[in-house]
Amino acid sequence: MKGITRRWVFNTFGVVLIILVVLIIGFSVAVQGFYYNGVFQVLNGRSTELVNIFNGSDNFVETARDYVENFPDKELMELMVIDSDGSVMITTTGFTPDKEQKMPDYEYALKTEDHYADWHGSLSSGENVMALTRVIVDDNNESVGAIRYVVSLEEADRKIFIAISVVCLVGLLILFFIFVSSTYFLRSIVRPVREISTTAKKIAQGDFNARIDKFYDDEIGDLCDTINYMAGELGAADKMKNDFISSVSHELRTPLTAIKGWAETVQLDGFSNKKTVEKGIGIIIKEAERLNGIVEEVLDFSRIQQDRMVLIMDKLDILAELDESIYMQRERANAENKHIVYEEPDILPPVLGDKNRLRQVFINIIDNALKYSGEGGVVTISAEASEKYIVITIADNGCGIKAEDLPKVKQKFYKANQTVRGSGIGLAVADEIMKLHNGSLDIDSTEGVGTTVTISIPLIQEEKKTEMVNTDNSEQ
């Protein structure tokens, strides 16, 4: 036995066993006391009648003989008449008692003030008995003799043994039922725990399809459900990770292939064709920038995962950063026969933020809008100020996102559409950047209709404005 079973045997079953042993011992003592006290009460009751029998009697021997002959309980106990010298004169059995047999109760009775003593123990024959002696005294308080009652305790011992045996049997039955029920209970715990342990090892080794059978609808069952859920989530995360690696590998391979191809073309051409060289160098620069963007995106994601992304916060004009982002994407939109419609407001309040990171968010969202829009698609961009936020809306009329994919699109490595290029971490990075700005990035989409992304950036609060003014005045 080991583990939970061993602990249960030593703790629970051991404690129950000790309690039962203590109870049985206590019961045995109580039963023995009850029967022995009953015998003593009978003897004591008989001895008290001697006061009346020998009161006023001048002849102890004759009175004692008459008492023995008419004694009604001869079958229950032995009656002895002892003379003043301590010798047994008469017995109800008619047999001469063993002279070597000591009579402690008689000896004690001679020494006590009330001339009375009892004793129980074993005779030389081995028989367990209880004896009671009452010494008869004369008017001068001198002993003239004694009457001794002796009762065998064999019948009482037999009844005590039966009672204790019954209690022990009941205790054994209790232990048996506790053992059986507890064994069943322990198996109901140990078996699922062993299966949980085995399955957990499989999951740790990468088998995310391993599942635990749910035996009971209790805490163990909840644990099984939790581990099965964990395995499913780990499997999904592992799949997304593999998809991410595959996607990033593909994203890296495409520009690298273009760079290598045009570099070889320019090298073979020997720089003789100026147009080819200019075109090749342009493509190489463009693809290198694309590679750099992918690498930076992965590094940003790594910084976010390790809580190492640091923002350089400053007061800035959010419209300027939005204009710059749109300008960078407009040429691409025109090349792909797509349209960017920008409803530019006259002026917006300043915000506190990292301009490079906010521009990164804008470019990522606009890039996604163009990426998932078909030829002739329209991307509409607007910005407005609310009471506490600058709200920028970027909407497209592209393919949209499925309802089941919408809650997951901001998760790391998740790609709703595997046919479109991308690493699957752009939205996760953008969402984290907005959280670091105490803002938000919300996505609403309908499949086949389009997607709307709402970016909320908090305004500089009045107290912050006052602090900035006071700081400027103090510097001046």
N, C-alpha and C positions, 0 to 999 in steps of 0.2 A: 504494500500500500504506500502511496506517496501523494503529495499535493493536498488537495482539498479533502480527499477521503481520509488520509492520515490525520490531518488536523481535526476533522470531525470526530474520529475515533478517540483521540486523546483529549479533546476538549468537551464536546457534547456528550458522546456516549460514556466517556469516563466519568464525567460529572454526574450523569444520571445513575451510573452504577454505584458511585460513592454514596449518593443520596439514598438509594434503595438499601444499600448495606447498612447505613446509619439508621434508617427507619426500621429495618428488620431487627437490628440489635436492640433498638429502643423498645420495639414491640415485644421482643423476647424477654427483656428485663421486666416489662410491665406485666406480661402474662405470668411469668414466674412469680412475681410479687403478688399478683392477684390470687393464684392458687395457693401459694405458701401462706399468704395472709389468711385465706379461708381456713386452712388447716389450723393455723395458730388460734384463730378465733374460736374454733371448736374446742381445742385443748384448753384455752383460757376459760371458756364457758363452763367446762367440766370442773376445772380446778376451783372455781369460785364457790361451788356448792359444798366444798370441804369445810368452809367456815361454819356452816350450819350443822353439818354432820358431826364434826368433832368438837363443837362448842359444848362445854359442860361434861364431856366424856372423860371418865377417870381411867378407863382401860383402853389405851390406844390400839393394842393388838387386836382385842375382840372387836372393837368398832371398825378397824381397818379390814379384818377378815369378813365381817358382815357386809361391808361396803363392796369388797371385791366379789363376793358371792352373788350379790344382787346388782352388780354393775351391768347396765343394759347394752353398752356398746363394746362388748367383748370382741365382736367380729370386725370392728373398725380400728380398734387400738388396743395396745397392750397396757395393762395397769400393773404397776409394781408398788409393793409396800416395803419401805426401807426403815429399819430400826434406827435407834439413836447412835449405833456404832457404825452405821453406813452399810450394813449388810442387807441384801434383799431377802425378805422373809417370805413374801407371798407374791405370785404373779397370776394373772388371769389365764396364761397359757398352760400353767402347770409344770412347765419345764424350768429347771434350774438355770439361771442366766450365767453367761460366761463371766467368771470372776475377774478375768483380765480386761474385760470391756470397761473402759472409763465412762464415767457419767459426769461430764463437765457441768451440766445444768444443776445437778445436785450440789456439786461443790460451790458453784456460784450462789445458789439459793441460801446456803449456810452463811455466806458472807454478807448478803444484802440485808438491809433493814426490814424490807417487806417480806423476807423469807420466800422469795419467788424468783425463778430464772427459767429461761428457755434456751434450747440449743438445737441446731440441725447440722447434720454431717453424716459421715458413713460409719457403719459398724465394722467390726473386724471381718465380718462376712462380706463386706462390700455393699450392703444394702443402705440406701439413702433414707434417713429417717429424720423426724423432728420430735424432740422430747421436751417436756415441760415438767418441772418439779416444784411442788409447794411443800415447804417444811411446816410441820405441826408443832406448835410450842405450847408449854403449859402456862400457868398464871405467872410464873417467874421468868417468863420469856426464855425458857430453856427448851431445847429441841427434844422432843419425845419420839420423833420419827418423821417420815416424809412419804408423800404419795407422788409417784412418778408416772406420767403418761407418755407413751411412745407410739408414734404413728409412722407407718411406712409411707414414704413419699413416691413409691413406684407408680401408683395410679396417677398421682398428680403430675409426675414427670412424664408419664405416657401422654396425658392430655396436653401438657405443655409442648411435648415433641410434635404431636399432631397439629396443634395450632401453629407452631413455628414452621412446620413443613408446608402447611397450606399457604402461609404467608410467603414463604420462599418460592413455592410453586407459582403463586400469583406474581411475585417479583420477576421470576424467570419469564413468565408469559408476557409481562409488561416489557421486559428487555427484548424479548423476541419480536413483539409487534413494533417496538420502537426501531429495532434493527432493520426489520423488513421494510417498514414505511420509509425510514430514513435512507436505506439503500436505494429504494426506488426514487426517492427525492434527489439523492446525490447523483444517481445516474442521469436524472433529467437535467442536472446542471453540468456534470462532468462531460457527458457525451457531446452536447452542443459546444462546450468550451473547447474540447479537443478538436472538433470539426472546425470551429472558428480559428483555432491556432493553425491547423493544417492549411485552411484556405488563406489565412493571412500570409503564411509563408509563400504560397503560390503567387499571391498578389505582389508580395515583396520581390519575387523573382521575375515579375513582369507579365504574369498571366492574369490580365484584367478581365477575362471572361469567367474566371472562377467565381462561383456563387455558393452561399451557404443555405441549406434547406432550413426553413423556419419550423421549429418543432412546437413551440408554445407561443401563445399570444401574451407574453409578459415582458419583464425587463430583458431577459435573454433573447426573446423574439425581437424586441426593439434594437438590441445590439446587432443581431443578425441583419435586420433591415438597414441599419446604419452602415455596417461594413459592406453590404451589397451595394448600397448607394455610393459609398466611397469608391468601391471598385469600378462602378459605372462612370463616376466622375473622373477617376484617374485614367480609365480607358479613353474617355472622350478627350481629356487633356493630352494624353499621349498621342492620340490620333491627330489632334490639332497641332501638336508640336511637330509630328512627322510631316503633316501637310505644310506647316510653316517652313520647315527645312527644305522640302521639295519646292515650295513656291519661291523661297529666297534663292535657292540654287538656280532655278529657272530665270528669276529676275536678274541674277548676276551673270548668268551665261549669255543672255541675249545681248547686253551692251558689250560684254567682253568679246563675243563673236564679231560684233560690228567693228569694234576697235581693231581687233586682230586682222579682220578682212581688209579694212581700208588702209591699215598700216602696210600690209603686204602689197596692196594695189599701188600705193604711193611709192613704195620701195622698188617694185618692178618697173613702174613707169619712169623711174629715174628723175622725177621732178621736172620732166620735160613739158608735161601738159599742165599749165597753170590752173585751169578750171578744175581739173581732176584733183589736183593737190588742195586747192581751196575747199572744194566740196568734202574731200576726205578729212582734212584737218578739222573742218566745221563739225562733221559727224563725230569724229573722235572726241572733240571737246564736249559736244552735247552728251555723248554716251558716258564720258568720264564724269560729267556732272550728275548724270543719272545714277551712276555707280556710287558716287559720293553721297547722294541723297539716300540711297538704300542703306549704305553703311551707317550714316548719321542716324537714320530712323532706328536701326537695330541698336546702336549705342544709346540713343535716347531711351529706348525701351529698357535696356539693361540698367541705366541710371535710375529709372523710375522704380524698377523691381528692387533695387538696393537702396532706395531712398537717398540717392546722391544727386538728384537733379537740382541745380541751384538756379534760381531766377534772378536776373538783374532788373529790379523793379525801378521804374521811373515814371514820371508824369509824361503822358504822351497823347498825341492826337490820333485816335483810333481810325479816323477816316483816311489819314495818310497811309497807314499800314494796309488798310483794306484796298485802297486805290492801287498801291504797289503790287499787291497780290493779284488783283484782277488784271493789271497790265501784264504781268508775267504769264498769265494763262490765256490772254486774249488771242495772241498769235497762234497758239496751239488750237484754240477753238476754231479760228478761221480756217486753219489748215485742214481740220476735220469736218468742215462744213457744219459747224455748230455755232450757236449764238449765245452771247452773254449779255443779258439785259440788266443794267445797273441803275437803280433808282437812287441816285446820290442825293442825300439831304444837304441843305446849305451849311449847317454847322452842328456839331455835337459836343457835349461837354467832355472834358478830358477824363482819362482814366489812369489808374496806376497799374502798370504792367510791364512785362518784358516784351519789347517790340519784336525781337527776333522769334520768340516762341509764339506770340500771337499771330505773326505773319505765317509761321509754320502751320498753325491750325487752319488759317484761312486758305492757304494753298492746298492743304490736304483735303479740305472739304470741297473746294472748287474742283480739284483734280478728280475726286470721286464722282462728283456730279457730271463732269464731262465724260468720264470713263464709262459710266453706266447709262449714258444717253446715246441714242442712236443718231444716225446722220440726220441733220436738220433739227436736232434737239435744241431746246432752249433752257438756259440756266438763268434764273431770275434772282438777283441779289438786292436786298434792301437793308437799310439801317435806320433805327430810330431810338430815341431816348424815352425811357419810362421814369417813374419816380426814383428808382434806385439803381437801374441798370441801363446799359446800352445793349439793345437787342438787335442782332444781325441775323437776317434770315437768308438762307441759300436754298433755293428750291429748283428741282429739275423735273422734266416730264419723261424720265427714262423708264427703265424696266421695273423699278420699285423693289421692295423687299418683301419676302413672304412673311406672313403673320407669325409663324413659328420661329423664324430666324431673327425677327426684329429685336427681341429682348437680349440676343446674344451678340449682336454685331459689334458692340463695344468691348467684348471680351478679347483677351489676348489670343492670337493665332486663329481667331475665328474668321472664316470667309463664307459669306452666304452664297456667293457665286464663284465657283472654282474655275470657270472658263475665262474670267477676266484677270489680267495681270494684277499683281499686288502681293505684299507680304502677309497681310492680315493683322498687322499690328498698328497701322496708321491711325485708325480711329481710337484704339486703346491709348496711344500716346497723346492724341489730341484731347481726349476726355480727361486724362490725368493732368495735362497742362492747364485746362480750364478749372479743374478742382484746385490746383495750386494757386490760381488767381481768385479763388473763392467765387468762381462763376460756375456755369453749367453748359453742357452740350447735350441737347435733346434731339432725338430723331423721330420723325413721324413719317410713315411710308405706307403706301398701298400698292400691292403688286399689280403691274401693268399700267399704273397711273403716274407714279413718280414718288420722289422722296423730298422731304423738307427737313432741313437741319436748322435748329435755332440755337444761336450762341449768345449767351448772356454774360456780360462783363460788368461788375459792380462799378458804380460811379464813385468818385472821391467824395467822402462824406464831408459835411460842413465843418465838423471839428477838425478834420484833417486839413481842410483848406485853411482854416484859421491858424493851425500850427505851422503850415508852410509859409503863410504870410508873415507870421511872427518871426520865423527863422530868417526869411529874406530881409526883414527890417533890422534884425540884430546883426546880420552880416554887413549891412550897409553902414 
